[in-house]
Amino acid sequence: MTTPTLCPACGARNDCSLADPRTVDQACWCYSVIINPAVLEALPDELRNKACLCPRCAQVDEQLRNRHAR
């Protein structure tokens, strides 16, 4: 079973603002990055579209660091 606040690939917190009732009105970090479609396609079908990946599994750590450095 997938939990909305956990990454379906590794089980770590995914920091999805939409999955947290306290921040559901804020844009998620994933809205500001580009996730390679191949990363999503590599997930087994049963894990896709169930919960957000964490930044590490989405392979966007560098994009997020650059965004915060501005």
mmCIF file of the N, C-alpha and C atoms, coordinates in Angstrom:
data_MODEL
# 
_entry.id   MODEL 
# 
loop_
_atom_site.group_PDB 
_atom_site.id 
_atom_site.type_symbol 
_atom_site.label_atom_id 
_atom_site.label_alt_id 
_atom_site.label_comp_id 
_atom_site.label_asym_id 
_atom_site.label_entity_id 
_atom_site.label_seq_id 
_atom_site.pdbx_PDB_ins_code 
_atom_site.Cartn_x 
_atom_site.Cartn_y 
_atom_site.Cartn_z 
_atom_site.occupancy 
_atom_site.B_iso_or_equiv 
_atom_site.pdbx_formal_charge 
_atom_site.auth_seq_id 
_atom_site.auth_comp_id 
_atom_site.auth_asym_id 
_atom_site.auth_atom_id 
_atom_site.pdbx_PDB_model_num 
ATOM 1   N N  . MET A 1 1  ? 0.848  -1.189 0.000   1.00 0.00 ? 1  MET A N  1 
ATOM 2   C CA . MET A 1 1  ? 0.000  0.000  0.000   1.00 0.00 ? 1  MET A CA 1 
ATOM 3   C C  . MET A 1 1  ? 0.886  1.243  0.000   1.00 0.00 ? 1  MET A C  1 
ATOM 4   N N  . THR A 1 2  ? 0.515  2.245  -0.770  1.00 0.00 ? 2  THR A N  1 
ATOM 5   C CA . THR A 1 2  ? 1.288  3.477  -0.858  1.00 0.00 ? 2  THR A CA 1 
ATOM 6   C C  . THR A 1 2  ? 0.729  4.502  0.110   1.00 0.00 ? 2  THR A C  1 
ATOM 7   N N  . THR A 1 3  ? 1.630  5.269  0.699   1.00 0.00 ? 3  THR A N  1 
ATOM 8   C CA . THR A 1 3  ? 1.254  6.348  1.600   1.00 0.00 ? 3  THR A CA 1 
ATOM 9   C C  . THR A 1 3  ? 1.558  7.658  0.879   1.00 0.00 ? 3  THR A C  1 
ATOM 10  N N  . PRO A 1 4  ? 0.612  8.604  0.804   1.00 0.00 ? 4  PRO A N  1 
ATOM 11  C CA . PRO A 1 4  ? 0.807  9.835  0.040   1.00 0.00 ? 4  PRO A CA 1 
ATOM 12  C C  . PRO A 1 4  ? 2.019  10.667 0.452   1.00 0.00 ? 4  PRO A C  1 
ATOM 13  N N  . THR A 1 5  ? 2.458  10.558 1.702   1.00 0.00 ? 5  THR A N  1 
ATOM 14  C CA . THR A 1 5  ? 3.578  11.374 2.172   1.00 0.00 ? 5  THR A CA 1 
ATOM 15  C C  . THR A 1 5  ? 4.929  10.686 2.014   1.00 0.00 ? 5  THR A C  1 
ATOM 16  N N  . LEU A 1 6  ? 4.921  9.462  1.489   1.00 0.00 ? 6  LEU A N  1 
ATOM 17  C CA . LEU A 1 6  ? 6.172  8.713  1.337   1.00 0.00 ? 6  LEU A CA 1 
ATOM 18  C C  . LEU A 1 6  ? 6.454  8.416  -0.132  1.00 0.00 ? 6  LEU A C  1 
ATOM 19  N N  . CYS A 1 7  ? 7.718  8.449  -0.478  1.00 0.00 ? 7  CYS A N  1 
ATOM 20  C CA . CYS A 1 7  ? 8.151  8.143  -1.841  1.00 0.00 ? 7  CYS A CA 1 
ATOM 21  C C  . CYS A 1 7  ? 7.856  6.672  -2.143  1.00 0.00 ? 7  CYS A C  1 
ATOM 22  N N  . PRO A 1 8  ? 7.177  6.392  -3.249  1.00 0.00 ? 8  PRO A N  1 
ATOM 23  C CA . PRO A 1 8  ? 6.864  5.005  -3.570  1.00 0.00 ? 8  PRO A CA 1 
ATOM 24  C C  . PRO A 1 8  ? 8.095  4.199  -3.978  1.00 0.00 ? 8  PRO A C  1 
ATOM 25  N N  . ALA A 1 9  ? 9.170  4.870  -4.353  1.00 0.00 ? 9  ALA A N  1 
ATOM 26  C CA . ALA A 1 9  ? 10.375 4.161  -4.789  1.00 0.00 ? 9  ALA A CA 1 
ATOM 27  C C  . ALA A 1 9  ? 11.263 3.743  -3.627  1.00 0.00 ? 9  ALA A C  1 
ATOM 28  N N  . CYS A 1 10 ? 11.435 4.644  -2.627  1.00 0.00 ? 10 CYS A N  1 
ATOM 29  C CA . CYS A 1 10 ? 12.380 4.335  -1.548  1.00 0.00 ? 10 CYS A CA 1 
ATOM 30  C C  . CYS A 1 10 ? 11.759 4.351  -0.154  1.00 0.00 ? 10 CYS A C  1 
ATOM 31  N N  . GLY A 1 11 ? 10.560 4.901  -0.017  1.00 0.00 ? 11 GLY A N  1 
ATOM 32  C CA . GLY A 1 11 ? 9.890  4.932  1.278   1.00 0.00 ? 11 GLY A CA 1 
ATOM 33  C C  . GLY A 1 11 ? 10.243 6.129  2.148   1.00 0.00 ? 11 GLY A C  1 
ATOM 34  N N  . ALA A 1 12 ? 11.126 7.020  1.664   1.00 0.00 ? 12 ALA A N  1 
ATOM 35  C CA . ALA A 1 12 ? 11.482 8.230  2.422   1.00 0.00 ? 12 ALA A CA 1 
ATOM 36  C C  . ALA A 1 12 ? 10.354 9.257  2.304   1.00 0.00 ? 12 ALA A C  1 
ATOM 37  N N  . ARG A 1 13 ? 10.366 10.246 3.198   1.00 0.00 ? 13 ARG A N  1 
ATOM 38  C CA . ARG A 1 13 ? 9.399  11.347 3.096   1.00 0.00 ? 13 ARG A CA 1 
ATOM 39  C C  . ARG A 1 13 ? 9.578  12.023 1.744   1.00 0.00 ? 13 ARG A C  1 
ATOM 40  N N  . ASN A 1 14 ? 8.479  12.315 1.087   1.00 0.00 ? 14 ASN A N  1 
ATOM 41  C CA . ASN A 1 14 ? 8.565  12.945 -0.228  1.00 0.00 ? 14 ASN A CA 1 
ATOM 42  C C  . ASN A 1 14 ? 8.387  14.466 -0.174  1.00 0.00 ? 14 ASN A C  1 
ATOM 43  N N  . ASP A 1 15 ? 8.076  15.001 0.992   1.00 0.00 ? 15 ASP A N  1 
ATOM 44  C CA . ASP A 1 15 ? 7.893  16.447 1.175   1.00 0.00 ? 15 ASP A CA 1 
ATOM 45  C C  . ASP A 1 15 ? 6.842  17.039 0.239   1.00 0.00 ? 15 ASP A C  1 
ATOM 46  N N  . CYS A 1 16 ? 5.844  16.250 -0.105  1.00 0.00 ? 16 CYS A N  1 
ATOM 47  C CA . CYS A 1 16 ? 4.765  16.724 -0.972  1.00 0.00 ? 16 CYS A CA 1 
ATOM 48  C C  . CYS A 1 16 ? 3.839  17.625 -0.167  1.00 0.00 ? 16 CYS A C  1 
ATOM 49  N N  . SER A 1 17 ? 3.749  18.887 -0.553  1.00 0.00 ? 17 SER A N  1 
ATOM 50  C CA . SER A 1 17 ? 2.887  19.815 0.182   1.00 0.00 ? 17 SER A CA 1 
ATOM 51  C C  . SER A 1 17 ? 1.406  19.476 -0.007  1.00 0.00 ? 17 SER A C  1 
ATOM 52  N N  . LEU A 1 18 ? 1.058  18.853 -1.114  1.00 0.00 ? 18 LEU A N  1 
ATOM 53  C CA . LEU A 1 18 ? -0.338 18.522 -1.370  1.00 0.00 ? 18 LEU A CA 1 
ATOM 54  C C  . LEU A 1 18 ? -0.812 17.333 -0.529  1.00 0.00 ? 18 LEU A C  1 
ATOM 55  N N  . ALA A 1 19 ? 0.120  16.507 -0.064  1.00 0.00 ? 19 ALA A N  1 
ATOM 56  C CA . ALA A 1 19 ? -0.239 15.349 0.754   1.00 0.00 ? 19 ALA A CA 1 
ATOM 57  C C  . ALA A 1 19 ? -0.333 15.691 2.234   1.00 0.00 ? 19 ALA A C  1 
ATOM 58  N N  . ASP A 1 20 ? 0.080  16.899 2.602   1.00 0.00 ? 20 ASP A N  1 
ATOM 59  C CA . ASP A 1 20 ? 0.068  17.329 4.000   1.00 0.00 ? 20 ASP A CA 1 
ATOM 60  C C  . ASP A 1 20 ? -1.059 18.333 4.197   1.00 0.00 ? 20 ASP A C  1 
ATOM 61  N N  . PRO A 1 21 ? -2.053 18.022 5.021   1.00 0.00 ? 21 PRO A N  1 
ATOM 62  C CA . PRO A 1 21 ? -3.182 18.935 5.211   1.00 0.00 ? 21 PRO A CA 1 
ATOM 63  C C  . PRO A 1 21 ? -2.766 20.336 5.663   1.00 0.00 ? 21 PRO A C  1 
ATOM 64  N N  . ARG A 1 22 ? -1.632 20.457 6.322   1.00 0.00 ? 22 ARG A N  1 
ATOM 65  C CA . ARG A 1 22 ? -1.184 21.775 6.798   1.00 0.00 ? 22 ARG A CA 1 
ATOM 66  C C  . ARG A 1 22 ? -0.669 22.649 5.663   1.00 0.00 ? 22 ARG A C  1 
ATOM 67  N N  . THR A 1 23 ? -0.253 22.052 4.542   1.00 0.00 ? 23 THR A N  1 
ATOM 68  C CA . THR A 1 23 ? 0.329  22.825 3.445   1.00 0.00 ? 23 THR A CA 1 
ATOM 69  C C  . THR A 1 23 ? -0.367 22.565 2.113   1.00 0.00 ? 23 THR A C  1 
ATOM 70  N N  . VAL A 1 24 ? -1.542 21.963 2.152   1.00 0.00 ? 24 VAL A N  1 
ATOM 71  C CA . VAL A 1 24 ? -2.228 21.575 0.926   1.00 0.00 ? 24 VAL A CA 1 
ATOM 72  C C  . VAL A 1 24 ? -2.518 22.767 0.003   1.00 0.00 ? 24 VAL A C  1 
ATOM 73  N N  . ASP A 1 25 ? -2.541 23.971 0.545   1.00 0.00 ? 25 ASP A N  1 
ATOM 74  C CA . ASP A 1 25 ? -2.813 25.160 -0.272  1.00 0.00 ? 25 ASP A CA 1 
ATOM 75  C C  . ASP A 1 25 ? -1.549 25.753 -0.888  1.00 0.00 ? 25 ASP A C  1 
ATOM 76  N N  . GLN A 1 26 ? -0.406 25.114 -0.690  1.00 0.00 ? 26 GLN A N  1 
ATOM 77  C CA . GLN A 1 26 ? 0.868  25.595 -1.244  1.00 0.00 ? 26 GLN A CA 1 
ATOM 78  C C  . GLN A 1 26 ? 1.289  24.714 -2.420  1.00 0.00 ? 26 GLN A C  1 
ATOM 79  N N  . ALA A 1 27 ? 1.979  25.320 -3.365  1.00 0.00 ? 27 ALA A N  1 
ATOM 80  C CA . ALA A 1 27 ? 2.480  24.558 -4.508  1.00 0.00 ? 27 ALA A CA 1 
ATOM 81  C C  . ALA A 1 27 ? 3.562  23.582 -4.042  1.00 0.00 ? 27 ALA A C  1 
ATOM 82  N N  . CYS A 1 28 ? 3.542  22.405 -4.581  1.00 0.00 ? 28 CYS A N  1 
ATOM 83  C CA . CYS A 1 28 ? 4.532  21.386 -4.235  1.00 0.00 ? 28 CYS A CA 1 
ATOM 84  C C  . CYS A 1 28 ? 5.875  21.722 -4.895  1.00 0.00 ? 28 CYS A C  1 
ATOM 85  N N  . TRP A 1 29 ? 6.959  21.236 -4.289  1.00 0.00 ? 29 TRP A N  1 
ATOM 86  C CA . TRP A 1 29 ? 8.301  21.458 -4.846  1.00 0.00 ? 29 TRP A CA 1 
ATOM 87  C C  . TRP A 1 29 ? 8.393  20.931 -6.273  1.00 0.00 ? 29 TRP A C  1 
ATOM 88  N N  . CYS A 1 30 ? 7.617  19.891 -6.580  1.00 0.00 ? 30 CYS A N  1 
ATOM 89  C CA . CYS A 1 30 ? 7.728  19.266 -7.905  1.00 0.00 ? 30 CYS A CA 1 
ATOM 90  C C  . CYS A 1 30 ? 7.215  20.178 -9.020  1.00 0.00 ? 30 CYS A C  1 
ATOM 91  N N  . TYR A 1 31 ? 6.452  21.204 -8.672  1.00 0.00 ? 31 TYR A N  1 
ATOM 92  C CA . TYR A 1 31 ? 5.962  22.137 -9.687  1.00 0.00 ? 31 TYR A CA 1 
ATOM 93  C C  . TYR A 1 31 ? 7.071  23.018 -10.247 1.00 0.00 ? 31 TYR A C  1 
ATOM 94  N N  . SER A 1 32 ? 8.182  23.103 -9.538  1.00 0.00 ? 32 SER A N  1 
ATOM 95  C CA . SER A 1 32 ? 9.251  24.016 -9.956  1.00 0.00 ? 32 SER A CA 1 
ATOM 96  C C  . SER A 1 32 ? 10.448 23.293 -10.560 1.00 0.00 ? 32 SER A C  1 
ATOM 97  N N  . VAL A 1 33 ? 10.313 21.998 -10.842 1.00 0.00 ? 33 VAL A N  1 
ATOM 98  C CA . VAL A 1 33 ? 11.421 21.236 -11.424 1.00 0.00 ? 33 VAL A CA 1 
ATOM 99  C C  . VAL A 1 33 ? 10.916 20.469 -12.644 1.00 0.00 ? 33 VAL A C  1 
ATOM 100 N N  . ILE A 1 34 ? 11.873 19.951 -13.391 1.00 0.00 ? 34 ILE A N  1 
ATOM 101 C CA . ILE A 1 34 ? 11.545 19.105 -14.531 1.00 0.00 ? 34 ILE A CA 1 
ATOM 102 C C  . ILE A 1 34 ? 12.022 17.700 -14.207 1.00 0.00 ? 34 ILE A C  1 
ATOM 103 N N  . ILE A 1 35 ? 11.078 16.783 -14.136 1.00 0.00 ? 35 ILE A N  1 
ATOM 104 C CA . ILE A 1 35 ? 11.399 15.383 -13.853 1.00 0.00 ? 35 ILE A CA 1 
ATOM 105 C C  . ILE A 1 35 ? 11.473 14.645 -15.184 1.00 0.00 ? 35 ILE A C  1 
ATOM 106 N N  . ASN A 1 36 ? 12.583 13.972 -15.392 1.00 0.00 ? 36 ASN A N  1 
ATOM 107 C CA . ASN A 1 36 ? 12.781 13.212 -16.608 1.00 0.00 ? 36 ASN A CA 1 
ATOM 108 C C  . ASN A 1 36 ? 11.696 12.132 -16.700 1.00 0.00 ? 36 ASN A C  1 
ATOM 109 N N  . PRO A 1 37 ? 10.951 12.084 -17.794 1.00 0.00 ? 37 PRO A N  1 
ATOM 110 C CA . PRO A 1 37 ? 9.900  11.072 -17.936 1.00 0.00 ? 37 PRO A CA 1 
ATOM 111 C C  . PRO A 1 37 ? 10.430 9.644  -17.777 1.00 0.00 ? 37 PRO A C  1 
ATOM 112 N N  . ALA A 1 38 ? 11.682 9.410  -18.120 1.00 0.00 ? 38 ALA A N  1 
ATOM 113 C CA . ALA A 1 38 ? 12.256 8.067  -17.989 1.00 0.00 ? 38 ALA A CA 1 
ATOM 114 C C  . ALA A 1 38 ? 12.306 7.628  -16.527 1.00 0.00 ? 38 ALA A C  1 
ATOM 115 N N  . VAL A 1 39 ? 12.460 8.589  -15.603 1.00 0.00 ? 39 VAL A N  1 
ATOM 116 C CA . VAL A 1 39 ? 12.471 8.266  -14.174 1.00 0.00 ? 39 VAL A CA 1 
ATOM 117 C C  . VAL A 1 39 ? 11.104 7.725  -13.771 1.00 0.00 ? 39 VAL A C  1 
ATOM 118 N N  . LEU A 1 40 ? 10.054 8.373  -14.228 1.00 0.00 ? 40 LEU A N  1 
ATOM 119 C CA . LEU A 1 40 ? 8.700  7.930  -13.906 1.00 0.00 ? 40 LEU A CA 1 
ATOM 120 C C  . LEU A 1 40 ? 8.364  6.610  -14.589 1.00 0.00 ? 40 LEU A C  1 
ATOM 121 N N  . GLU A 1 41 ? 8.808  6.463  -15.822 1.00 0.00 ? 41 GLU A N  1 
ATOM 122 C CA . GLU A 1 41 ? 8.529  5.235  -16.561 1.00 0.00 ? 41 GLU A CA 1 
ATOM 123 C C  . GLU A 1 41 ? 9.257  4.037  -15.962 1.00 0.00 ? 41 GLU A C  1 
ATOM 124 N N  . ALA A 1 42 ? 10.340 4.280  -15.235 1.00 0.00 ? 42 ALA A N  1 
ATOM 125 C CA . ALA A 1 42 ? 11.100 3.190  -14.622 1.00 0.00 ? 42 ALA A CA 1 
ATOM 126 C C  . ALA A 1 42 ? 10.380 2.603  -13.406 1.00 0.00 ? 42 ALA A C  1 
ATOM 127 N N  . LEU A 1 43 ? 9.398  3.338  -12.871 1.00 0.00 ? 43 LEU A N  1 
ATOM 128 C CA . LEU A 1 43 ? 8.637  2.823  -11.733 1.00 0.00 ? 43 LEU A CA 1 
ATOM 129 C C  . LEU A 1 43 ? 7.731  1.688  -12.193 1.00 0.00 ? 43 LEU A C  1 
ATOM 130 N N  . PRO A 1 44 ? 7.581  0.668  -11.368 1.00 0.00 ? 44 PRO A N  1 
ATOM 131 C CA . PRO A 1 44 ? 6.603  -0.376 -11.712 1.00 0.00 ? 44 PRO A CA 1 
ATOM 132 C C  . PRO A 1 44 ? 5.202  0.235  -11.817 1.00 0.00 ? 44 PRO A C  1 
ATOM 133 N N  . ASP A 1 45 ? 4.381  -0.312 -12.672 1.00 0.00 ? 45 ASP A N  1 
ATOM 134 C CA . ASP A 1 45 ? 3.031  0.220  -12.906 1.00 0.00 ? 45 ASP A CA 1 
ATOM 135 C C  . ASP A 1 45 ? 2.247  0.426  -11.613 1.00 0.00 ? 45 ASP A C  1 
ATOM 136 N N  . GLU A 1 46 ? 2.380  -0.499 -10.668 1.00 0.00 ? 46 GLU A N  1 
ATOM 137 C CA . GLU A 1 46 ? 1.586  -0.415 -9.439  1.00 0.00 ? 46 GLU A CA 1 
ATOM 138 C C  . GLU A 1 46 ? 2.012  0.735  -8.530  1.00 0.00 ? 46 GLU A C  1 
ATOM 139 N N  . LEU A 1 47 ? 3.167  1.352  -8.795  1.00 0.00 ? 47 LEU A N  1 
ATOM 140 C CA . LEU A 1 47 ? 3.632  2.476  -7.976  1.00 0.00 ? 47 LEU A CA 1 
ATOM 141 C C  . LEU A 1 47 ? 3.408  3.834  -8.644  1.00 0.00 ? 47 LEU A C  1 
ATOM 142 N N  . ARG A 1 48 ? 3.094  3.836  -9.913  1.00 0.00 ? 48 ARG A N  1 
ATOM 143 C CA . ARG A 1 48 ? 2.919  5.103  -10.635 1.00 0.00 ? 48 ARG A CA 1 
ATOM 144 C C  . ARG A 1 48 ? 1.620  5.787  -10.255 1.00 0.00 ? 48 ARG A C  1 
ATOM 145 N N  . ASN A 1 49 ? 1.694  7.115  -10.167 1.00 0.00 ? 49 ASN A N  1 
ATOM 146 C CA . ASN A 1 49 ? 0.516  7.953  -9.916  1.00 0.00 ? 49 ASN A CA 1 
ATOM 147 C C  . ASN A 1 49 ? -0.180 7.649  -8.595  1.00 0.00 ? 49 ASN A C  1 
ATOM 148 N N  . LYS A 1 50 ? 0.577  7.173  -7.622  1.00 0.00 ? 50 LYS A N  1 
ATOM 149 C CA . LYS A 1 50 ? 0.029  6.874  -6.295  1.00 0.00 ? 50 LYS A CA 1 
ATOM 150 C C  . LYS A 1 50 ? 0.507  7.882  -5.257  1.00 0.00 ? 50 LYS A C  1 
ATOM 151 N N  . ALA A 1 51 ? 1.773  8.316  -5.386  1.00 0.00 ? 51 ALA A N  1 
ATOM 152 C CA . ALA A 1 51 ? 2.356  9.280  -4.458  1.00 0.00 ? 51 ALA A CA 1 
ATOM 153 C C  . ALA A 1 51 ? 3.553  9.920  -5.152  1.00 0.00 ? 51 ALA A C  1 
ATOM 154 N N  . CYS A 1 52 ? 3.938  11.096 -4.683  1.00 0.00 ? 52 CYS A N  1 
ATOM 155 C CA . CYS A 1 52 ? 5.090  11.794 -5.261  1.00 0.00 ? 52 CYS A CA 1 
ATOM 156 C C  . CYS A 1 52 ? 6.385  11.066 -4.911  1.00 0.00 ? 52 CYS A C  1 
ATOM 157 N N  . LEU A 1 53 ? 7.311  11.109 -5.828  1.00 0.00 ? 53 LEU A N  1 
ATOM 158 C CA . LEU A 1 53 ? 8.663  10.657 -5.530  1.00 0.00 ? 53 LEU A CA 1 
ATOM 159 C C  . LEU A 1 53 ? 9.321  11.667 -4.604  1.00 0.00 ? 53 LEU A C  1 
ATOM 160 N N  . CYS A 1 54 ? 10.350 11.256 -3.902  1.00 0.00 ? 54 CYS A N  1 
ATOM 161 C CA . CYS A 1 54 ? 11.149 12.220 -3.143  1.00 0.00 ? 54 CYS A CA 1 
ATOM 162 C C  . CYS A 1 54 ? 12.102 12.897 -4.133  1.00 0.00 ? 54 CYS A C  1 
ATOM 163 N N  . PRO A 1 55 ? 12.666 14.058 -3.786  1.00 0.00 ? 55 PRO A N  1 
ATOM 164 C CA . PRO A 1 55 ? 13.569 14.745 -4.710  1.00 0.00 ? 55 PRO A CA 1 
ATOM 165 C C  . PRO A 1 55 ? 14.746 13.874 -5.159  1.00 0.00 ? 55 PRO A C  1 
ATOM 166 N N  . ARG A 1 56 ? 15.254 13.017 -4.261  1.00 0.00 ? 56 ARG A N  1 
ATOM 167 C CA . ARG A 1 56 ? 16.397 12.174 -4.631  1.00 0.00 ? 56 ARG A CA 1 
ATOM 168 C C  . ARG A 1 56 ? 15.997 11.163 -5.702  1.00 0.00 ? 56 ARG A C  1 
ATOM 169 N N  . CYS A 1 57 ? 14.899 10.468 -5.495  1.00 0.00 ? 57 CYS A N  1 
ATOM 170 C CA . CYS A 1 57 ? 14.458 9.477  -6.476  1.00 0.00 ? 57 CYS A CA 1 
ATOM 171 C C  . CYS A 1 57 ? 13.987 10.133 -7.776  1.00 0.00 ? 57 CYS A C  1 
ATOM 172 N N  . ALA A 1 58 ? 13.459 11.346 -7.682  1.00 0.00 ? 58 ALA A N  1 
ATOM 173 C CA . ALA A 1 58 ? 13.053 12.082 -8.880  1.00 0.00 ? 58 ALA A CA 1 
ATOM 174 C C  . ALA A 1 58 ? 14.258 12.644 -9.623  1.00 0.00 ? 58 ALA A C  1 
ATOM 175 N N  . GLN A 1 59 ? 15.425 12.538 -8.987  1.00 0.00 ? 59 GLN A N  1 
ATOM 176 C CA . GLN A 1 59 ? 16.698 13.005 -9.554  1.00 0.00 ? 59 GLN A CA 1 
ATOM 177 C C  . GLN A 1 59 ? 16.672 14.503 -9.862  1.00 0.00 ? 59 GLN A C  1 
ATOM 178 N N  . VAL A 1 60 ? 16.145 15.281 -8.898  1.00 0.00 ? 60 VAL A N  1 
ATOM 179 C CA . VAL A 1 60 ? 16.046 16.733 -9.088  1.00 0.00 ? 60 VAL A CA 1 
ATOM 180 C C  . VAL A 1 60 ? 16.735 17.510 -7.958  1.00 0.00 ? 60 VAL A C  1 
ATOM 181 N N  . ASP A 1 61 ? 17.544 16.844 -7.151  1.00 0.00 ? 61 ASP A N  1 
ATOM 182 C CA . ASP A 1 61 ? 18.222 17.522 -6.049  1.00 0.00 ? 61 ASP A CA 1 
ATOM 183 C C  . ASP A 1 61 ? 18.974 18.761 -6.513  1.00 0.00 ? 61 ASP A C  1 
ATOM 184 N N  . GLU A 1 62 ? 19.702 18.641 -7.617  1.00 0.00 ? 62 GLU A N  1 
ATOM 185 C CA . GLU A 1 62 ? 20.483 19.774 -8.110  1.00 0.00 ? 62 GLU A CA 1 
ATOM 186 C C  . GLU A 1 62 ? 19.580 20.923 -8.549  1.00 0.00 ? 62 GLU A C  1 
ATOM 187 N N  . GLN A 1 63 ? 18.479 20.613 -9.207  1.00 0.00 ? 63 GLN A N  1 
ATOM 188 C CA . GLN A 1 63 ? 17.540 21.658 -9.621  1.00 0.00 ? 63 GLN A CA 1 
ATOM 189 C C  . GLN A 1 63 ? 17.001 22.410 -8.403  1.00 0.00 ? 63 GLN A C  1 
ATOM 190 N N  . LEU A 1 64 ? 16.682 21.685 -7.347  1.00 0.00 ? 64 LEU A N  1 
ATOM 191 C CA . LEU A 1 64 ? 16.158 22.321 -6.134  1.00 0.00 ? 64 LEU A CA 1 
ATOM 192 C C  . LEU A 1 64 ? 17.230 23.160 -5.453  1.00 0.00 ? 64 LEU A C  1 
ATOM 193 N N  . ARG A 1 65 ? 18.460 22.667 -5.407  1.00 0.00 ? 65 ARG A N  1 
ATOM 194 C CA . ARG A 1 65 ? 19.550 23.463 -4.811  1.00 0.00 ? 65 ARG A CA 1 
ATOM 195 C C  . ARG A 1 65 ? 19.745 24.766 -5.587  1.00 0.00 ? 65 ARG A C  1 
ATOM 196 N N  . ASN A 1 66 ? 19.732 24.688 -6.899  1.00 0.00 ? 66 ASN A N  1 
ATOM 197 C CA . ASN A 1 66 ? 19.899 25.893 -7.728  1.00 0.00 ? 66 ASN A CA 1 
ATOM 198 C C  . ASN A 1 66 ? 18.745 26.861 -7.550  1.00 0.00 ? 66 ASN A C  1 
ATOM 199 N N  . ARG A 1 67 ? 17.561 26.338 -7.353  1.00 0.00 ? 67 ARG A N  1 
ATOM 200 C CA . ARG A 1 67 ? 16.388 27.188 -7.142  1.00 0.00 ? 67 ARG A CA 1 
ATOM 201 C C  . ARG A 1 67 ? 16.518 27.953 -5.824  1.00 0.00 ? 67 ARG A C  1 
ATOM 202 N N  . HIS A 1 68 ? 17.000 27.277 -4.777  1.00 0.00 ? 68 HIS A N  1 
ATOM 203 C CA . HIS A 1 68 ? 17.142 27.911 -3.474  1.00 0.00 ? 68 HIS A CA 1 
ATOM 204 C C  . HIS A 1 68 ? 18.330 28.860 -3.431  1.00 0.00 ? 68 HIS A C  1 
ATOM 205 N N  . ALA A 1 69 ? 19.289 28.693 -4.322  1.00 0.00 ? 69 ALA A N  1 
ATOM 206 C CA . ALA A 1 69 ? 20.488 29.547 -4.326  1.00 0.00 ? 69 ALA A CA 1 
ATOM 207 C C  . ALA A 1 69 ? 20.196 30.903 -4.942  1.00 0.00 ? 69 ALA A C  1 
ATOM 208 N N  . ARG A 1 70 ? 19.100 31.042 -5.629  1.00 0.00 ? 70 ARG A N  1 
ATOM 209 C CA . ARG A 1 70 ? 18.789 32.322 -6.299  1.00 0.00 ? 70 ARG A CA 1 
ATOM 210 C C  . ARG A 1 70 ? 18.389 33.389 -5.327  1.00 0.00 ? 70 ARG A C  1 
# 
